[in-house]
Amino acid sequence: MDAGSVNSSSNLKAQSRFPLQDQVLQRKNSKENLDRFIPNRSAIDWDYAHYMLTEGKKGKDDPAVSSPSREAYRKQLAETLNMNRTRILAFKNKPPAPVELIPQEHTSSSHLQAKPTKPRRHIPQTSERTLDAPDLLDDFYLNLLDWGSSNVLAIALGSTVYLWDASDGSTSELVTIDDEIGPVTSVNWAPDGRHIAIGLNNSEVQLWDSAANRQLRTLRGGHRSRVGSLAWNNHILTTGGMDGQIINNDVRIRSHIVETYRGHQQEVCGLKWSASGQQLASGGNDNLVHIWDRSLASSNSATQWLHRLEDHTSAVKALAWCPFQGNLLATGGGGGDRCIKFWNTHTGACLNSVDTGSQVCSLLWSKNERELLSSHGFTQNQLTLWKYPSMVKMAELTGHTSRVLFMTQSPDGCSVATAAGDETLRFWNVFGVPEAAKPAPKANPEPFSHLTRIR
């Protein structure tokens, strides 16, 4: 190897170690060696050079050696070796490979394709089951349907409460209330899925053990008229009455009334505790929504609401706390309002309002997706599935022939049960199957352990 080649090799090593100095070295050498052309051995394709110096030249110049098969082979070899080139020697390095600013994988053709989008979920347009619900009261202000954590659905038909076990489809009667204190005006399962509260037309509330089919106690003295709304918060049972009062009852103690909230001037038709148990939302026939904070509660009559929301122009029964954002509340107005509104319950600000075009009877958030389901009255008596936060309609489900007053969700969050003034109970597979179902946390039965001792 001559001295020029040695110098060239040493320069290449220096250039590869210090890429930022590459251009400086080339410019310095170009000024000193303007009349010298030294081949760069590292940049020469030796296979191509050997072929061109031997077989390549011979095949072109000697027709006797050429044959159809040899010519076909020569063409294929020419494509492989890129024989359109004419130079054998190389006098400069190969250009560097382009650097990708954003690294990408190219190991297979699948990586070259765009990331597959989540397939659109099929939403059945008809109910998967329909049951008769005779004597169901067609009353917007009541709450007569609830699905407990033990997968048992309770429905009040007139003065009787029935239990429907979703695991086997069996139906049983829990209790029939006497006519002088009935009918039943509200039902709500305790968190343990075994105990259930039943609000009555005469202002009383009964507590029942569904497994033993036994009444445990009756809560009296809180309201002066029917109890149309109920909401559990661990061992606290909150009741809302036609008298406008909201009462917190501690079911563990004999003197059960521990707090009273006064803010509504007419019937309280909606009650929902937040998942944290710190905030209570109440809706009334006075078109008002109140947010109550447990930390501000007191046993006297001066308990003050945290927020008083006055934007609705009709009765507010539909209330739903968002499962993925603790301070987000959805509310729905009656026939004179028709709007779904979203609230930040920390600040009391209205985040959005959507006119649905019909009476909003009930609201449910999906436990698995960012979706909201609403049930409606006149004119279509439909269920509407909304994508949140865009509030784009994903589906409209019809089947009921009267306003869909009551709506509740299965423990796994997949199915929804609705009851309407047409005296039918329908089940809808509207929310689909979750990707990875998480087992529901077991409720602590301790808050109800003393119920059997109190009468």
C-alpha positions as CSV (number, residue, x, y, z in Angstrom):
1,M,0.0,0.0,0.0
2,D,1.5,3.4,-0.9
3,A,1.8,6.4,1.4
4,G,-1.2,8.2,0.0
5,S,-3.4,5.2,0.8
6,V,-2.1,5.1,4.4
7,N,-2.7,8.9,4.8
8,S,-6.2,8.4,3.4
9,S,-7.0,5.6,5.9
10,S,-5.8,7.6,8.9
11,N,-7.9,10.6,7.7
12,L,-11.0,8.4,7.5
13,K,-10.6,7.1,11.0
14,A,-10.2,10.7,12.3
15,Q,-13.3,11.8,10.4
16,S,-15.4,9.0,11.8
17,R,-14.5,9.8,15.4
18,F,-15.1,13.5,15.1
19,P,-17.9,14.1,12.6
20,L,-18.1,17.8,13.4
21,Q,-14.5,18.2,12.1
22,D,-15.1,16.3,8.9
23,Q,-15.6,19.4,6.6
24,V,-12.5,21.2,8.0
25,L,-10.2,18.3,7.2
26,Q,-11.6,17.9,3.6
27,R,-11.2,21.6,2.9
28,K,-7.6,21.6,4.2
29,N,-6.6,18.6,2.1
30,S,-8.3,19.9,-1.0
31,K,-6.1,22.9,-1.0
32,E,-2.9,21.0,-0.6
33,N,-3.7,18.1,-3.1
34,L,-5.5,19.8,-6.0
35,D,-3.6,17.7,-8.6
36,R,-3.8,14.3,-6.9
37,F,-6.6,11.7,-7.3
38,I,-6.2,8.9,-4.7
39,P,-8.8,6.2,-4.8
40,N,-10.8,5.6,-1.6
41,R,-10.6,1.9,-1.0
42,S,-13.4,1.9,1.6
43,A,-15.8,3.4,-0.9
44,I,-15.1,0.9,-3.8
45,D,-17.6,-1.9,-4.5
46,W,-15.0,-4.7,-5.0
47,D,-17.6,-7.3,-6.3
48,Y,-18.7,-5.0,-8.9
49,A,-15.1,-4.0,-9.9
50,H,-14.1,-7.7,-10.2
51,Y,-17.1,-8.5,-12.4
52,M,-16.5,-5.5,-14.7
53,L,-12.8,-6.3,-15.1
54,T,-13.5,-10.0,-16.0
55,E,-16.9,-11.4,-17.0
56,G,-18.7,-8.1,-17.5
57,K,-16.4,-6.9,-20.3
58,K,-16.0,-10.3,-21.8
59,G,-19.8,-10.9,-22.1
60,K,-20.4,-7.6,-23.9
61,D,-17.5,-7.9,-26.4
62,D,-17.5,-11.6,-27.3
63,P,-20.7,-12.6,-29.1
64,A,-19.6,-16.3,-29.1
65,V,-19.7,-16.5,-25.4
66,S,-23.1,-14.9,-25.1
67,S,-26.2,-17.1,-25.0
68,P,-29.9,-16.5,-24.1
69,S,-29.5,-18.0,-20.6
70,R,-26.2,-16.2,-20.0
71,E,-27.7,-13.0,-21.2
72,A,-30.7,-13.4,-18.8
73,Y,-28.3,-14.1,-16.0
74,R,-26.2,-11.1,-16.9
75,K,-29.3,-8.8,-16.9
76,Q,-30.4,-10.1,-13.5
77,L,-26.8,-9.7,-12.1
78,A,-26.7,-6.2,-13.6
79,E,-29.8,-5.2,-11.8
80,T,-28.5,-6.7,-8.5
81,L,-25.1,-4.9,-8.8
82,N,-26.5,-1.7,-10.3
83,M,-24.3,-2.1,-13.4
84,N,-25.6,1.2,-14.9
85,R,-22.6,2.7,-13.3
86,T,-19.5,3.2,-15.4
87,R,-16.8,4.0,-12.8
88,I,-14.9,1.3,-10.9
89,L,-12.8,3.5,-8.6
90,A,-14.2,5.8,-6.0
91,F,-12.5,9.0,-4.9
92,K,-14.8,10.1,-2.1
93,N,-16.8,8.6,0.7
94,K,-20.3,7.4,0.3
95,P,-22.9,10.0,1.4
96,P,-24.1,9.3,5.0
97,A,-27.5,7.7,5.5
98,P,-30.2,10.2,6.2
99,V,-30.9,10.6,9.9
100,E,-34.6,10.4,10.9
101,L,-35.6,13.1,13.4
102,I,-38.4,10.8,14.7
103,P,-37.2,7.2,14.9
104,Q,-39.5,4.7,13.3
105,E,-39.4,0.9,13.1
106,H,-39.2,-0.6,9.6
107,T,-38.6,-4.2,10.5
108,S,-41.8,-5.5,8.9
109,S,-44.5,-4.2,6.6
110,S,-47.0,-4.0,9.5
111,H,-44.9,-1.2,11.0
112,L,-45.3,0.8,7.8
113,Q,-49.0,0.9,8.2
114,A,-50.8,3.5,10.3
115,K,-51.7,2.5,13.8
116,P,-55.1,0.7,13.7
117,T,-58.0,2.7,15.1
118,K,-60.3,1.2,17.7
119,P,-63.2,-0.5,15.9
120,R,-66.5,1.2,16.2
121,R,-68.6,-0.6,18.9
122,H,-71.8,-2.2,17.7
123,I,-74.8,-0.8,19.6
124,P,-77.9,-2.9,19.4
125,Q,-80.9,-0.8,18.4
126,T,-83.5,-2.9,20.2
127,S,-83.8,-4.1,23.8
128,E,-82.5,-7.6,24.5
129,R,-85.3,-8.4,27.0
130,T,-88.7,-6.9,27.8
131,L,-90.7,-7.6,31.0
132,D,-94.2,-6.6,31.9
133,A,-94.4,-4.0,34.7
134,P,-98.1,-3.6,35.5
135,D,-99.2,-0.8,37.9
136,L,-95.9,1.1,37.4
137,L,-96.7,4.7,38.5
138,D,-96.4,7.2,35.6
139,D,-95.0,9.9,37.9
140,F,-91.9,11.9,36.8
141,Y,-91.0,12.9,40.4
142,L,-90.5,9.3,41.8
143,N,-87.6,6.9,41.7
144,L,-89.0,3.4,41.4
145,L,-86.1,1.4,39.9
146,D,-82.6,0.4,41.2
147,W,-80.0,-2.3,40.3
148,G,-77.9,-3.4,43.3
149,S,-74.3,-4.6,43.6
150,S,-75.5,-8.2,44.1
151,N,-76.9,-8.1,40.6
152,V,-80.5,-8.0,41.8
153,L,-82.9,-5.4,40.3
154,A,-85.7,-3.8,42.5
155,I,-88.8,-2.3,41.0
156,A,-91.8,-0.8,42.7
157,L,-95.2,-1.6,41.1
158,G,-97.9,0.2,42.9
159,S,-97.6,-0.9,46.6
160,T,-95.4,-3.9,45.9
161,V,-91.6,-4.2,45.6
162,Y,-90.4,-7.0,43.3
163,L,-86.8,-8.3,43.0
164,W,-85.5,-9.7,39.7
165,D,-82.3,-11.7,39.9
166,A,-80.2,-11.0,36.8
167,S,-78.0,-14.0,37.3
168,D,-80.9,-16.5,36.7
169,G,-83.9,-14.4,35.7
170,S,-86.0,-15.3,38.7
171,T,-88.5,-12.9,40.2
172,S,-89.6,-12.7,43.9
173,E,-91.8,-10.4,45.9
174,L,-90.1,-8.5,48.7
175,V,-93.1,-6.7,50.3
176,T,-96.6,-5.3,49.6
177,I,-97.3,-2.1,51.5
178,D,-100.7,-1.5,53.1
179,D,-102.9,0.9,51.1
180,E,-103.1,3.4,53.9
181,I,-99.3,4.1,53.9
182,G,-98.6,3.3,50.2
183,P,-97.9,3.3,47.4
184,V,-94.1,2.9,47.2
185,T,-92.5,6.2,46.0
186,S,-88.8,5.3,45.9
187,V,-86.4,2.3,46.2
188,N,-82.6,2.3,46.6
189,W,-80.1,-0.5,47.3
190,A,-77.5,0.0,50.0
191,P,-73.8,-0.4,48.9
192,D,-73.7,-4.0,50.2
193,G,-76.4,-5.1,47.7
194,R,-78.4,-6.9,50.4
195,H,-80.2,-4.1,52.3
196,I,-82.7,-1.9,50.6
197,A,-84.5,1.3,51.5
198,I,-88.1,1.8,50.5
199,G,-89.7,5.3,50.6
200,L,-93.4,5.5,51.1
201,N,-96.3,7.9,50.3
202,N,-96.9,8.5,54.0
203,S,-93.4,10.0,54.7
204,E,-91.9,6.9,56.2
205,V,-88.9,4.9,55.0
206,Q,-88.5,1.2,55.6
207,L,-85.3,-0.8,55.7
208,W,-85.3,-4.4,54.5
209,D,-82.9,-7.3,54.5
210,S,-83.5,-8.8,51.0
211,A,-81.7,-12.1,51.8
212,A,-83.7,-12.8,54.9
213,N,-86.9,-11.2,53.4
214,R,-87.3,-9.3,56.7
215,Q,-88.0,-5.7,57.6
216,L,-85.3,-4.3,59.9
217,R,-86.7,-0.9,60.9
218,T,-88.8,2.1,59.9
219,L,-87.4,5.7,59.8
220,R,-90.1,8.2,61.0
221,G,-90.4,11.8,62.0
222,G,-88.2,13.4,59.3
223,H,-90.6,14.3,56.5
224,R,-94.2,15.5,56.4
225,S,-95.1,14.0,53.0
226,R,-94.0,11.4,50.5
227,V,-90.4,10.4,50.1
228,G,-89.7,10.4,46.4
229,S,-85.8,10.2,46.4
230,L,-83.2,8.2,48.3
231,A,-79.4,8.0,48.2
232,W,-76.9,5.9,50.3
233,N,-73.5,7.2,51.4
234,N,-72.0,4.2,53.3
235,H,-74.1,4.1,56.6
236,I,-75.9,7.4,55.8
237,L,-79.2,7.2,54.1
238,T,-80.3,10.5,52.6
239,T,-84.0,11.1,51.9
240,G,-85.7,13.8,49.9
241,G,-89.4,14.6,50.3
242,M,-92.2,16.5,48.8
243,D,-91.8,18.9,51.7
244,G,-88.6,20.1,50.1
245,Q,-86.4,18.8,53.0
246,I,-83.3,16.6,52.6
247,I,-82.4,14.5,55.7
248,N,-79.3,12.5,56.5
249,N,-80.2,9.4,58.5
250,D,-77.5,7.3,60.3
251,V,-79.0,3.8,60.2
252,R,-76.6,2.6,62.9
253,I,-78.2,4.6,65.7
254,R,-81.7,4.9,67.2
255,S,-81.9,8.7,66.8
256,H,-81.2,8.4,63.1
257,I,-81.6,12.1,61.9
258,V,-78.1,13.6,62.0
259,E,-78.4,16.5,59.4
260,T,-81.1,18.4,57.6
261,Y,-80.6,20.3,54.4
262,R,-83.1,23.1,53.6
263,G,-82.9,24.9,50.2
264,H,-85.6,23.6,48.0
265,Q,-89.0,25.2,48.0
266,Q,-90.8,22.3,46.3
267,E,-90.4,18.5,46.0
268,V,-86.9,17.0,46.0
269,C,-87.0,14.5,43.0
270,G,-83.3,13.8,42.5
271,L,-80.5,12.9,45.0
272,K,-77.0,11.6,44.2
273,W,-73.9,11.4,46.3
274,S,-70.5,11.8,44.6
275,A,-68.1,8.8,44.5
276,S,-66.0,10.3,47.3
277,G,-69.0,10.7,49.5
278,Q,-68.2,14.4,50.2
279,Q,-70.7,16.1,48.0
280,L,-74.4,15.6,47.5
281,A,-76.3,16.8,44.5
282,S,-80.1,17.5,44.8
283,G,-82.6,18.4,42.2
284,G,-86.1,19.7,42.7
285,N,-89.4,20.7,41.2
286,D,-88.4,24.3,41.9
287,N,-86.0,24.0,38.9
288,L,-83.0,24.2,41.3
289,V,-79.9,22.1,41.7
290,H,-78.0,22.3,45.0
291,I,-74.5,21.0,45.8
292,W,-74.1,20.2,49.5
293,D,-70.7,19.5,51.1
294,R,-70.6,17.0,53.9
295,S,-67.9,18.9,55.7
296,L,-70.2,21.9,56.0
297,A,-73.2,19.9,57.4
298,S,-74.6,20.5,60.8
299,S,-77.5,19.1,62.8
300,N,-79.3,22.4,62.9
301,S,-81.7,23.8,60.3
302,A,-79.1,26.5,59.1
303,T,-77.0,24.1,57.0
304,Q,-75.9,26.1,53.9
305,W,-75.5,24.7,50.4
306,L,-72.1,25.0,48.7
307,H,-73.6,26.0,45.3
308,R,-77.1,26.9,44.2
309,L,-77.5,26.3,40.5
310,E,-80.4,28.2,38.9
311,D,-79.8,27.7,35.1
312,H,-82.5,25.1,34.5
313,T,-86.0,26.3,33.6
314,S,-87.9,23.1,34.6
315,A,-87.8,20.4,37.3
316,V,-84.5,18.6,37.7
317,K,-84.7,14.9,38.4
318,A,-81.8,13.6,36.3
319,L,-78.5,13.8,38.1
320,A,-75.3,11.8,37.4
321,W,-71.7,12.2,38.8
322,C,-69.0,11.5,36.3
323,P,-67.0,8.4,37.2
324,F,-63.7,9.6,35.7
325,Q,-63.8,13.2,36.9
326,G,-64.9,13.6,40.5
327,N,-66.1,17.2,40.3
328,L,-68.1,16.9,37.1
329,L,-71.9,16.6,37.5
330,A,-74.4,16.2,34.7
331,T,-78.0,17.4,35.2
332,G,-81.1,17.2,33.0
333,G,-84.2,19.4,32.9
334,G,-87.8,18.5,32.5
335,G,-90.2,19.2,29.6
336,G,-89.9,23.0,29.9
337,D,-86.1,22.9,29.8
338,R,-85.0,19.8,27.8
339,C,-81.3,20.6,28.4
340,I,-78.4,18.5,29.7
341,K,-76.0,20.7,31.6
342,F,-72.5,20.0,32.9
343,W,-71.1,21.6,36.1
344,N,-67.8,22.0,37.9
345,T,-69.0,21.4,41.5
346,H,-65.8,22.9,43.0
347,T,-66.5,26.3,41.4
348,G,-70.2,26.0,40.6
349,A,-69.5,27.0,36.9
350,C,-71.7,25.6,34.1
351,L,-69.3,24.0,31.6
352,N,-71.7,23.2,28.8
353,S,-75.4,23.0,28.0
354,V,-77.0,20.8,25.3
355,D,-80.6,21.1,24.1
356,T,-81.8,17.5,23.7
357,G,-85.2,18.5,22.2
358,S,-87.3,16.5,24.8
359,Q,-87.8,16.0,28.5
360,V,-84.8,14.6,30.3
361,C,-85.9,11.9,32.7
362,S,-82.7,10.2,33.7
363,L,-78.9,10.2,33.1
364,L,-76.2,7.5,33.4
365,W,-72.5,7.7,32.7
366,S,-70.7,4.7,31.2
367,K,-68.3,3.0,33.6
368,N,-66.1,1.9,30.7
369,E,-66.1,4.7,28.1
370,R,-66.5,8.4,28.1
371,E,-70.1,8.3,27.2
372,L,-73.4,9.5,28.7
373,L,-76.8,7.9,28.3
374,S,-80.0,10.0,28.7
375,S,-83.6,8.8,28.8
376,H,-86.4,11.0,27.5
377,G,-90.1,11.7,27.3
378,F,-92.3,13.3,24.6
379,T,-92.0,13.1,21.7
380,Q,-89.8,10.0,20.9
381,N,-89.5,8.4,24.4
382,Q,-86.0,7.4,23.4
383,L,-82.6,6.7,24.9
384,T,-79.8,8.8,23.5
385,L,-76.1,7.8,23.8
386,W,-73.7,10.8,23.7
387,K,-70.0,10.9,23.3
388,Y,-68.4,13.1,25.9
389,P,-67.2,15.8,25.8
390,S,-68.1,16.5,22.1
391,M,-71.8,15.5,22.9
392,V,-72.1,13.9,19.5
393,K,-75.0,11.5,19.3
394,M,-73.7,7.9,19.0
395,A,-77.1,6.2,19.0
396,E,-80.8,6.7,19.6
397,L,-82.7,3.7,20.9
398,T,-86.5,3.4,20.7
399,G,-89.0,0.9,21.9
400,H,-90.9,2.4,24.8
401,T,-94.2,4.0,23.9
402,S,-94.3,6.3,26.8
403,R,-91.8,8.5,28.6
404,V,-88.8,6.6,29.9
405,L,-89.0,7.7,33.5
406,F,-86.6,5.4,35.3
407,M,-83.1,4.1,34.3
408,T,-80.5,2.1,36.2
409,Q,-77.2,0.3,35.4
410,S,-76.0,-3.2,36.0
411,P,-73.0,-3.7,38.5
412,D,-70.6,-4.4,35.6
413,G,-71.6,-1.3,33.8
414,C,-72.6,-3.1,30.6
415,S,-76.4,-3.3,30.7
416,V,-79.1,-0.7,31.4
417,A,-82.6,-1.3,32.6
418,T,-85.4,1.2,31.8
419,A,-89.0,1.4,33.0
420,A,-91.6,3.6,31.4
421,G,-95.2,4.7,31.7
422,D,-96.1,2.0,29.1
423,E,-95.7,-0.5,32.0
424,T,-92.8,-2.3,30.5
425,L,-89.3,-3.0,31.9
426,R,-86.6,-3.2,29.1
427,F,-83.0,-4.2,29.2
428,W,-80.4,-2.7,26.8
429,N,-76.9,-3.8,26.0
430,V,-75.9,-0.2,25.3
431,F,-72.5,0.3,26.9
432,G,-70.9,-2.9,25.6
433,V,-68.4,-5.3,27.3
434,P,-65.4,-3.7,29.1
435,E,-61.9,-4.6,27.8
436,A,-60.8,-5.8,31.2
437,A,-63.6,-6.2,33.7
438,K,-62.5,-5.3,37.3
439,P,-64.2,-7.1,40.2
440,A,-66.4,-4.8,42.1
441,P,-65.1,-4.0,45.6
442,K,-66.9,-5.8,48.4
443,A,-69.1,-3.6,50.5
444,N,-68.5,-3.5,54.2
445,P,-71.5,-5.0,55.9
446,E,-70.6,-3.5,59.3
447,P,-72.8,-0.3,59.0
448,F,-75.8,-2.6,58.8
449,S,-74.9,-5.0,61.6
450,H,-77.0,-3.1,64.2
451,L,-80.1,-2.8,62.1
452,T,-81.7,-6.0,63.6
453,R,-81.5,-4.5,67.1
454,I,-83.3,-1.2,66.3
455,R,-87.1,-1.1,65.8
